Amino acid sequence: MLYANTTEAESISPYLLQTPLEGVMELIIRNTTSRVMEITMAVFNPYGMKIYYSDDMVSVRAEMKIFSETVAETDFVNSPLKKGMKKSIKLYTARKLPGVSSKFTMEAGL
């Protein structure tokens, strides 16, 4: 990454520029059916993504609620994976838009 403004480049840790961070997603699955389900995919709405970071890791926590063999709902959880992690800046900082949800309903299979 190159920066034209040296003060901007100096504000970013050289460690972060040279070392790729590992990304981890914790997925909590709640099966509301009485059957055992096989999960082959998960789709999320990026509008509700809550990203946390530390010096050695980037993480996201999410949950999936299964309603049937073909329908599930996914959403992000607003808490860090490990204690002491910092919340990243929000991509969507404007006021909440009516009708826009952070949840995503998967209706074409799991």
C-alpha positions in Angstrom: 0.0 0.0 0.0 1.4 3.4 -1.0 0.5 6.7 0.6 1.1 10.1 -0.9 0.7 11.8 2.5 3.5 10.7 4.8 1.6 11.6 7.9 -1.1 9.1 6.9 1.5 6.4 6.3 3.2 7.1 9.6 -0.1 6.7 11.5 -0.4 3.0 10.3 1.7 0.5 12.1 4.5 -0.9 9.9 3.6 -4.3 11.4 0.1 -4.1 9.9 1.4 -3.1 6.5 3.9 -6.0 6.3 2.1 -8.9 8.0 -1.2 -10.2 6.8 -3.7 -10.7 9.6 -5.7 -13.9 10.1 -9.4 -13.5 9.7 -11.7 -15.6 11.9 -15.5 -16.0 11.8 -17.3 -17.6 14.7 -20.7 -19.0 13.5 -23.3 -19.9 16.1 -25.9 -22.3 14.6 -29.3 -22.6 16.1 -31.4 -25.5 14.6 -35.1 -24.9 15.4 -36.1 -28.1 13.6 -36.3 -31.6 15.1 -33.9 -33.0 12.4 -30.1 -33.0 12.0 -29.2 -30.5 9.3 -26.1 -30.4 7.0 -24.8 -26.9 6.3 -23.0 -26.5 3.0 -23.1 -22.7 2.7 -23.9 -19.5 4.6 -24.8 -16.1 3.1 -24.6 -12.8 5.0 -25.8 -9.3 4.5 -22.6 -7.1 4.7 -24.7 -4.1 5.9 -24.7 -5.6 9.5 -21.1 -6.8 9.6 -19.4 -6.0 12.9 -15.6 -6.4 12.5 -13.2 -6.5 15.5 -9.4 -6.5 15.4 -6.3 -6.8 17.5 -2.6 -6.9 16.7 -2.7 -10.5 15.5 -6.3 -11.2 14.3 -9.4 -9.8 12.7 -12.7 -11.4 13.7 -16.4 -11.4 13.1 -19.1 -13.3 15.1 -22.4 -14.4 13.4 -25.3 -16.6 14.0 -27.5 -18.8 11.8 -31.0 -19.8 12.7 -32.3 -22.8 10.8 -36.1 -22.9 10.2 -36.3 -25.8 7.7 -34.2 -27.8 5.2 -34.2 -24.9 2.8 -34.6 -21.8 5.0 -32.2 -20.2 7.4 -31.6 -16.6 8.7 -28.1 -15.2 9.3 -27.1 -12.1 11.2 -23.9 -10.7 12.8 -23.3 -10.5 16.5 -22.0 -7.2 17.9 -19.3 -8.5 20.3 -15.6 -9.3 19.9 -14.3 -12.9 19.6 -11.6 -12.2 22.3 -11.5 -9.7 25.2 -9.6 -6.5 24.3 -10.3 -6.5 20.6 -11.2 -3.1 19.1 -14.2 -2.5 16.9 -13.4 -1.3 13.4 -14.9 1.8 12.0 -18.4 1.3 10.5 -18.7 1.3 6.7 -22.3 2.4 7.0 -22.3 5.3 9.5 -25.3 7.2 8.2 -28.6 7.0 10.0 -30.5 3.7 10.0 -32.3 3.3 6.7 -36.0 2.2 7.0 -36.5 -1.3 5.6 -32.8 -2.2 5.6 -32.1 -5.1 7.9 -28.7 -6.6 8.9 -30.3 -10.1 8.7 -30.3 -12.2 5.6 -32.8 -15.0 4.9 -31.5 -17.9 2.9 -34.3 -19.5 1.0 -32.6 -21.7 -1.6 -31.0 -24.3 0.6 -28.4 -24.7 3.3 
